[in-house]
Amino acid sequence: MKTALLAFALSMPLLTHAQGAEIFKGADLALGAKLIAENKCAQCHTSKVGGDGSAIYRPQGRINNAGLLRGMVDYCSTQLNLQLFPEEVTAVAAVLNRDHYKFK
C-alpha cells in the first residue's frame, strides 16, 4: 500500500505536466476575468509582493506547468475561502495562463 501511494505521489508532477494547457480548453475566459476583478486578486498580489503585483507570477520554479497553475488558483480559493467551483477555478487559471504564463 505504501509503495503504491509513493508511486502515485511521485507521478503527480508528471501527470500535471502531461495535461498541459489543454486543461483550459473550453474555459470561460470572460468569467475568469470577472472573478479576478470581483475577488480583487491583483490587489491581494500587490499587498504580498509590492509594485503592481505582477512579480507574483512565475515565481522561480514554483509554477512551471498548467496543472500547477490551476492548483495554485485552487489553493488561493481555499485559503481565502472564495468557494469557487471547479469550473471557476479553471476559468481564472485560464485567464492567468493567457495573460501571464502562456503554457502550451
N, C-alpha and C positions, 0 to 999 in steps of 0.2 A: 504494500500500500504506500509506504513512504517513498519507494523508488518511483512509482507511478506519479505521485504528486510532485516529486522533484523533477521528473522528466517533463511534466506539464508546465511547471513554473519556468524551467529553463527554455522551453519552446515559445513562451509568450512573446518575447521580443521578435522572434521570427514570424509569429502569426500576425502581430500588429504591423510589421514591416511588409509582409506579403499582401496585406489588404490594400495598401497604397491609397491614393486619393479616390479610388472608386467607391469607398465607403461614403463619400459625399455626393455620389450620383443621385440626382433627383431631390437633393436638399432644397428647401425653400429659403433661398438667399434673402428675399425680402423680409421674411420672418426673422431670420438670423440677425439682420441689420437692426430690425425693430427691437429685438430682445437685447442686443448690445447697448442700444441707446436707452431703453427703459430701465435696464439694470445698472446703468452708469458704469459699465466695465472700464471705459477709458479713465474715468475719474479715480476708480479704485487702483488701477495700474499706476497712475500718476502718483498717487499717495504712497505706493510701495517702492517705486524706482525713481521718482522725480522726473524732471523735464516734461516732455509731452506724454510720457508713459510708454512710448514705443520700445524702450530698452527692455521691456519685459518679454518681447517677442524674440524667439530664437536664443534663449539663454544657452550658454556654452554646453553643448552635449546633452541637454535635457529633453528637448522636443525635436526629434530627428526623423519622425515619420507621421503619417496621417493618423494612425491608430493612437499614438501617444498624444497627439494634439487633441483628438476627441476626448481621450481620457482626462486630460488636464482641464478641459472645459467642464466635464462631468464632475471632477474634483472641486472646481470653483463653485459649481452649482450646489454641491453637497455642503461644502464648508460655509457658504454664505446663506444656506437654507433657501435657495431660489426656487426649489421644487420644479425644475424644468423637466418636461417629459423627454424621453429618449430622442424623439424626432426634433425637439427644440435644441437639445444639446448638439445634435448633428448639424442643424441649421447654423448655429452660432459658430461651430468649428469650421464649417464650410466657408463662411464669410471670412474668418481669420485665415484660412488656407488661401482663399482667393486674394486677399489683400496683403498678407504678410509672409506666409510660409511657402506657398506655391509648390506643394508636394504633387508629384505626378502619379 
